[in-house]
Amino acid sequence: MSSPLLQLFQHQASGGVRERLCSTLRLAINRHYLHADQQLPSSRQLAQDLHLSRVTVEAAYGQLESEGYLRRETGRGTFVAISIPASPSTLPARPQPARFSARGLQVLATGGCQDPPFPHAFAAGSPELRAFPHDTWRRLSSSVQRSLGSAAMGYGDPGGYLPLRSALADYLALSRGVACQPEQVIILTSSQQALQLLAMMFVDPGDDVWMEEPGYPGARNAFLAAGAKVQGIAVDTEGALPASGSAKLMYLTPSHHYPTGVTLSLSRRLAWLAWAQHNQSWLIEDDYDSEFHYDERPIPALQGLDRHQRVITLGTFSKSLFPSLRLAWMVVPPALITPIGQARSVLDGHSALLPQAVTAAFLQQGHFASHLRLMRQLYRSRRDRLLAQIEQRLSPWIMPIPSGGGLQLTVKLQQDEARLTALAAQEGLLLPRLSPLYAGPASQQGWMLGFAALTPDEIVAGCDKLLRLLQRES
């Protein structure tokens, strides 16, 4: 019996001698080398067989007795105390698939979300991380951690770190015309979490929810997962067309429509606000990249025009700072502060305190505004470089949709989008497809070409590959 134990013991590479012996005996019992009620060698005999001290073997036997693996009987010896069920001798040819709910199947049907690699032509929605002020961030992180000490390690307010909420309220008032108190700002992990939280709180199965067509798939997924009936609202050059009827929610990207880049006109904004008030519906305003407008000042947020407290505005630091920060924000009407805060506490408690505190200092000391100014200049030059490449070299095949901002440029395509996208992937190009953003039967083929995270040379190199592909497949 000790020969198999010796072999097992010799293969236990880590830990002290006693722990290695304990692991050996546990493994022997689990693999059925030792069975229930089988007597083990005496501590003297096992010590001799394994070349160990008797004290070590006694200690191991005592440890495994306390764990329930062994029992020791005075005058009789040491015995295996448990029986490990044997694995079934015959297994099904294929594992039985897990049974998910109808909502779970809807979520799985979306294919999930996969963040793009960095940097990669032409991954959409990626900010330039190489130009981030890393030294400033490290200095602030160290300073904030020293200042907060152990207070940064405890539980936080579900609504968020108050200095960050105050700094955001000030910033949004100045830059976006958002009218709010710090208490109305809720800090979250992501804008997707905000959408799922709102869907959970407002949508019952079968409720009508409207959103732009084409539109952001993350919002559609959140609403579908809550059991909503999602209806697409057409978009033209002035944004989402006003519609008759009622819905529980209307999701909008008014500053920079996703994915076309169209800005919702003032008349349309007023029309949607009147619709929300008349139907007692909620407008969800996703202000996802309003910081990056290049040709003109962005129109203030829809929330600033709201006189009846029907707008919920949300945004994220993933584009303006960096994705792994995992911080976003939501501005809610006063009546929703307590309910949304309570719901957030149930969902995941609160966002990590230390990143919130560092971000608050970054805003309060003016670094955020400086960083955005630099990024606007950088991204505008890169957008212009991509537009020039398209106009000079790629225009026979693709046509850009005019857009004054954002981190990607949407282009229309007349050829087979799915086939070309698959071929491009073989060439190392990532071309996010446009047609899946349409839920209805009518769709436009095209791509969303990310440029913000690419240097001018990387943009040209990506266009070189794309040109060769399009020429070859024409």
C-alpha positions in Angstrom: 0.0 0.0 0.0 2.8 2.4 0.7 4.3 2.1 -2.8 1.5 4.1 -4.4 1.7 6.5 -1.5 5.4 7.0 -2.1 4.8 7.7 -5.8 2.1 10.2 -5.0 4.2 11.8 -2.2 7.2 12.3 -4.6 5.0 14.2 -7.1 3.8 16.7 -4.4 6.1 19.6 -5.3 4.9 22.5 -3.1 4.5 23.1 0.6 6.2 21.7 3.7 6.8 18.1 4.3 3.7 17.7 6.6 1.4 19.5 4.1 2.8 17.3 1.2 2.0 14.2 3.2 -1.5 15.5 3.9 -2.0 16.3 0.2 -0.8 12.8 -0.7 -3.3 11.0 1.6 -6.2 13.2 0.5 -5.4 12.5 -3.1 -5.1 8.7 -2.4 -8.5 8.7 -0.8 -10.1 10.8 -3.6 -8.6 8.5 -6.3 -9.8 5.4 -4.4 -6.3 4.1 -3.7 -7.5 4.1 -0.1 -11.1 3.2 0.7 -13.5 3.6 3.7 -12.5 1.6 6.8 -9.2 0.6 5.3 -6.4 0.6 7.9 -3.4 2.8 7.3 0.2 1.8 8.2 1.3 2.8 11.7 3.0 6.2 12.0 6.3 4.3 12.6 5.9 2.1 9.5 4.8 5.0 7.2 7.6 7.2 8.4 10.0 4.4 7.5 8.5 3.8 4.1 8.4 7.5 3.1 11.7 8.4 4.8 10.1 10.9 7.1 10.1 11.5 10.8 7.5 9.8 12.9 6.5 13.2 14.3 5.7 14.4 10.8 3.5 11.4 10.1 1.7 11.8 13.5 1.1 15.5 12.7 -0.4 14.6 9.3 -2.6 11.9 10.7 -3.9 14.3 13.3 -4.6 17.0 10.7 -6.5 14.6 8.5 -8.5 13.3 11.4 -9.6 16.8 12.2 -10.7 17.3 8.6 -12.7 14.1 8.7 -10.6 12.0 6.3 -9.3 9.6 9.0 -10.3 8.2 12.3 -8.0 7.0 15.0 -8.9 4.2 17.4 -6.9 3.6 20.5 -5.2 0.2 20.5 -6.4 -0.6 16.9 -4.8 2.0 14.6 -5.7 4.6 12.0 -8.5 4.0 9.4 -9.9 5.9 6.4 -13.1 7.5 7.7 -14.9 8.5 4.5 -16.1 7.0 1.2 -15.7 9.1 -1.9 -18.4 8.2 -4.5 -17.0 6.7 -7.6 -17.4 8.5 -10.9 -20.1 7.1 -13.1 -18.7 4.3 -15.3 -20.6 5.4 -18.3 -21.1 9.0 -19.3 -23.5 10.5 -21.8 -22.0 10.9 -25.3 -22.5 14.6 -25.0 -22.9 16.8 -21.9 -26.5 18.0 -21.5 -26.8 21.7 -22.3 -27.7 24.1 -19.5 -31.3 25.2 -19.5 -31.5 29.0 -19.5 -34.5 31.3 -19.1 -36.2 32.9 -22.1 -34.5 36.2 -21.2 -31.1 34.4 -20.8 -31.5 32.9 -24.3 -32.2 36.4 -25.6 -29.0 37.7 -24.0 -27.0 34.7 -25.4 -28.4 35.4 -28.9 -26.7 38.7 -29.0 -23.3 37.1 -29.0 -22.2 39.1 -25.9 -19.8 42.0 -25.9 -16.1 41.7 -26.7 -13.9 44.8 -26.1 -11.5 45.6 -29.0 -7.8 45.0 -28.7 -5.6 48.1 -28.5 -4.5 49.6 -30.7 -6.1 47.9 -33.7 -7.3 49.2 -37.0 -10.2 49.9 -37.1 -11.6 49.0 -33.7 -14.4 51.4 -32.8 -14.8 53.4 -29.6 -11.3 53.1 -28.3 -9.6 56.2 -26.8 -5.9 56.9 -27.3 -4.2 55.6 -24.1 -0.6 56.3 -25.1 -1.3 60.1 -24.8 -2.9 59.8 -21.3 -1.1 61.8 -18.5 0.1 58.7 -16.7 2.6 60.5 -14.5 -0.2 62.9 -13.2 -2.5 60.0 -12.6 0.2 58.1 -10.6 1.0 61.2 -8.5 -2.7 61.8 -7.7 -3.2 58.1 -6.9 -0.4 58.1 -4.4 -1.5 61.4 -2.9 -5.1 60.3 -2.6 -4.2 57.0 -1.1 -2.0 58.7 1.6 -4.8 61.2 2.3 -7.6 58.7 2.7 -5.6 55.9 4.3 -7.8 53.0 5.5 -10.9 55.0 4.7 -10.4 54.1 1.0 -10.7 50.4 1.9 -14.2 50.3 3.4 -17.7 50.3 2.0 -18.8 53.3 0.1 -22.0 55.2 -0.6 -24.1 53.4 -3.2 -24.7 56.8 -4.9 -20.9 57.4 -5.2 -18.1 59.3 -3.6 -19.6 62.7 -2.8 -16.5 64.8 -3.9 -16.7 63.1 -7.3 -20.4 63.7 -7.6 -19.9 67.4 -6.7 -17.0 67.7 -9.2 -19.1 66.0 -11.9 -22.2 68.2 -11.2 -20.0 71.3 -11.7 -18.4 70.0 -14.8 -21.7 68.9 -16.4 -23.2 72.3 -15.6 -20.4 74.2 -17.4 -19.8 71.9 -20.3 -23.1 70.3 -21.0 -25.7 72.6 -19.5 -26.9 69.9 -17.1 -28.9 71.3 -14.2 -28.4 69.1 -11.1 -27.3 68.9 -7.5 -24.5 66.5 -6.5 -27.0 64.2 -4.9 -28.6 63.7 -8.3 -25.4 62.2 -9.7 -25.1 58.4 -9.3 -21.7 56.8 -9.9 -21.8 53.4 -11.5 -19.3 50.9 -13.0 -20.4 51.5 -16.6 -23.1 53.0 -18.8 -24.2 49.5 -19.5 -24.8 48.9 -15.8 -26.9 52.1 -15.8 -29.0 50.8 -18.6 -29.5 47.5 -16.9 -30.4 49.2 -13.7 -33.0 51.4 -15.4 -34.5 48.5 -17.2 -34.8 46.6 -14.0 -36.5 49.5 -12.2 -38.9 50.6 -15.0 -39.6 47.7 -17.3 -42.0 44.8 -16.8 -42.3 42.0 -19.3 -44.3 43.1 -22.3 -43.7 46.8 -21.7 -43.0 49.0 -24.8 -39.6 50.6 -25.0 -38.5 52.7 -27.9 -35.0 53.5 -29.2 -33.4 54.9 -32.3 -33.1 52.7 -35.4 -30.2 52.0 -36.0 -29.2 52.1 -32.4 -26.8 51.1 -29.7 -27.1 47.3 -29.2 -26.1 47.5 -25.5 -29.3 49.4 -24.8 -31.4 47.0 -26.8 -29.9 44.0 -25.0 -30.6 45.6 -21.6 -34.3 46.2 -22.5 -34.8 42.8 -24.1 -33.3 41.1 -21.1 -35.9 42.8 -18.9 -38.7 41.4 -21.2 -39.5 44.6 -23.0 -41.0 44.9 -26.5 -38.4 47.1 -28.2 -39.5 49.2 -31.2 -37.1 51.1 -33.4 -37.7 54.8 -34.2 -36.4 56.0 -37.5 -33.5 58.5 -37.6 -33.0 61.1 -40.3 -30.6 64.1 -40.6 -32.3 65.8 -37.6 -32.2 62.7 -35.4 -35.0 60.5 -34.1 -38.3 61.3 -35.7 -41.1 62.2 -33.2 -43.6 59.3 -33.0 -47.2 58.9 -31.9 -48.2 56.5 -29.2 -46.7 55.7 -25.8 -43.9 53.7 -24.3 -42.4 53.3 -20.9 -38.9 54.5 -22.0 -37.4 56.2 -25.0 -33.6 55.8 -25.4 -31.8 58.6 -27.2 -28.2 59.5 -28.1 -29.1 63.2 -28.9 -25.7 64.8 -28.9 -24.1 62.3 -31.3 -26.4 59.6 -32.6 -25.0 56.1 -32.4 -23.9 55.1 -35.0 -24.5 57.8 -37.6 -23.2 60.8 -35.7 -26.4 63.0 -36.4 -27.2 65.6 -33.7 -30.9 65.7 -32.5 -32.2 69.1 -33.6 -33.7 71.6 -31.1 -37.2 71.2 -32.5 -37.0 67.4 -32.2 -35.6 67.8 -28.6 -38.6 69.9 -27.6 -41.0 67.4 -29.3 -39.6 64.4 -27.4 -39.7 66.3 -24.1 -43.4 67.1 -24.8 -44.0 63.5 -25.6 -42.4 62.3 -22.4 -44.5 64.8 -20.3 -47.7 63.9 -22.1 -47.2 60.1 -21.7 -45.4 60.3 -18.3 -42.6 58.4 -19.9 -38.9 58.6 -19.3 -36.3 59.8 -21.8 -32.9 58.1 -21.3 -30.2 60.4 -22.7 -27.0 58.6 -23.4 -24.3 61.4 -23.6 -21.7 58.8 -24.4 -19.0 60.9 -26.2 -20.3 64.5 -26.1 -16.8 65.6 -25.1 -15.5 65.0 -28.6 -17.0 67.4 -31.0 -14.5 68.9 -33.6 -16.3 71.2 -36.0 -18.6 73.2 -33.7 -19.6 73.4 -30.0 -21.9 70.6 -29.1 -25.6 71.4 -28.4 -26.2 71.3 -24.6 -27.6 68.2 -23.0 -31.3 67.4 -23.4 -31.6 67.3 -19.6 -31.0 71.1 -19.5 -34.2 71.7 -21.4 -36.3 69.4 -19.3 -38.8 71.3 -17.1 -40.8 68.3 -16.0 -38.1 66.0 -14.6 -38.6 63.3 -17.3 -34.9 63.0 -18.5 -32.3 60.6 -17.1 -28.8 61.4 -18.5 -25.9 59.0 -18.4 -22.3 59.0 -19.5 -19.0 57.2 -19.0 -15.3 57.9 -18.3 -14.3 54.9 -20.5 -13.9 57.1 -23.6 -12.7 60.4 -21.9 -10.2 58.7 -19.6 -9.6 55.0 -19.9 -11.8 51.9 -20.1 -10.3 49.9 -17.2 -11.2 52.8 -14.8 -14.8 51.3 -14.8 -16.6 54.5 -13.8 -19.7 56.0 -15.3 -22.3 58.4 -14.1 -26.1 59.0 -14.3 -28.0 62.1 -13.5 -31.5 61.4 -12.2 -34.5 63.6 -11.3 -34.8 64.4 -7.6 -37.7 61.9 -7.2 -35.4 59.1 -8.3 -32.4 59.7 -6.1 -33.5 57.4 -3.2 -35.1 54.6 -5.3 -32.2 54.4 -7.8 -29.6 54.6 -4.9 -31.4 51.7 -3.1 -31.5 49.7 -6.3 -27.8 50.3 -6.9 -27.0 49.0 -3.4 -28.8 45.8 -4.3 -27.2 45.4 -7.7 -23.5 45.6 -6.6 -23.2 47.8 -3.6 -21.0 50.6 -4.8 -18.1 51.5 -7.1 -14.6 51.1 -5.8 -13.8 54.2 -3.6 -10.1 54.8 -4.5 -10.6 55.2 -8.3 -13.5 57.5 -7.6 -11.4 59.6 -5.3 -8.5 59.8 -7.8 -10.9 60.8 -10.6 -12.4 63.5 -8.3 -9.0 65.0 -7.8 -8.3 64.8 -11.5 -11.4 66.9 -12.2 -11.0 69.3 -9.3 -7.4 70.2 -10.2 -8.2 70.9 -13.8 -6.4 67.9 -15.4 -9.6 66.5 -16.9 -10.4 69.7 -18.8 -6.7 69.9 -20.0 -6.7 66.3 -21.1 -10.0 66.7 -23.1 -8.6 69.8 -24.9 -5.6 67.8 -26.0 -7.6 64.8 -27.0 -10.0 66.9 -29.1 -7.1 68.3 -31.1 -5.5 64.9 -31.5 -8.7 63.1 -32.5 -9.8 65.8 -34.9 -6.4 65.5 -36.8 -6.8 61.7 -36.9 -10.4 62.0 -38.1 -9.3 64.3 -40.9 -6.5 61.9 -41.8 -8.9 59.1 -42.1 -11.4 61.2 -44.2 -8.6 62.2 -46.5 -7.6 58.6 -47.0 -11.2 57.6 -47.8 -11.7 60.5 -50.2 -8.4 60.0 -52.0 -8.2 56.2 -52.1 -11.3 54.4 -50.9 -14.2 56.5 -52.2 -15.1 54.2 -55.1 -16.1 51.5 -52.5 -17.1 53.3 -49.3 -18.8 56.6 -48.5 -18.5 58.4 -45.1 -21.6 59.6 -43.3 -20.8 63.3 -42.2 -20.2 63.5 -38.5 -18.7 66.3 -36.4 -17.4 64.2 -33.6 -16.9 60.9 -31.9 -14.1 58.3 -31.9 -15.2 56.4 -35.0 -16.4 57.3 -38.5 -19.4 55.5 -40.0 -19.1 54.6 -43.7 -21.7 53.1 -46.1 -20.7 50.1 -48.2 -22.4 48.8 -51.3 -20.7 45.4 -51.3 -21.3 42.3 -49.1 -20.6 43.6 -45.6 -20.4 40.2 -43.9 -18.1 38.6 -46.4 -15.7 41.5 -46.6 -15.6 41.8 -42.8 -14.6 38.2 -42.5 -11.9 38.5 -45.2 -10.6 41.7 -43.5 -10.2 39.8 -40.2 -7.9 37.4 -42.0 -5.8 40.4 -43.0 -5.6 41.7 -39.4 -8.3 44.3 -39.9 -11.2 44.7 -37.4 -14.1 46.3 -39.2 -17.2 46.7 -36.8 -20.3 46.1 -38.9 -23.1 48.6 -39.3 -26.0 46.4 -40.4 -26.4 44.5 -37.0 -27.3 47.8 -35.4 -30.6 47.7 -37.2 -33.3 45.6 -35.5 -35.8 45.8 -38.4 -35.7 44.2 -41.9 -34.3 47.4 -43.6 -30.6 48.0 -42.9 -27.6 49.8 -44.3 -24.4 47.9 -44.9 -21.2 49.6 -43.8 -18.6 49.8 -41.1 -17.7 52.0 -38.1 -14.1 52.8 -38.5 -12.4 53.7 -35.3 -9.6 56.3 -35.6 -9.0 57.9 -32.2 -6.6 55.2 -30.9 -4.5 55.1 -34.1 -1.6 57.2 -35.0 -1.6 58.8 -38.5 0.8 56.1 -39.7 -1.4 53.4 -38.3 -4.4 54.9 -40.0 -2.6 54.9 -43.4 -1.3 51.3 -42.9 -4.9 50.2 -42.1 -6.2 51.9 -45.2 -3.4 50.2 -47.2 -4.7 46.8 -46.2 -8.4 47.8 -46.7 -7.6 49.2 -50.2 -5.9 46.0 -51.3 -8.8 44.0 -50.0 -11.4 46.1 -51.8 -9.5 46.1 -55.0 -9.0 42.3 -54.9 -12.7 41.7 -54.2 -14.2 44.2 -56.7 
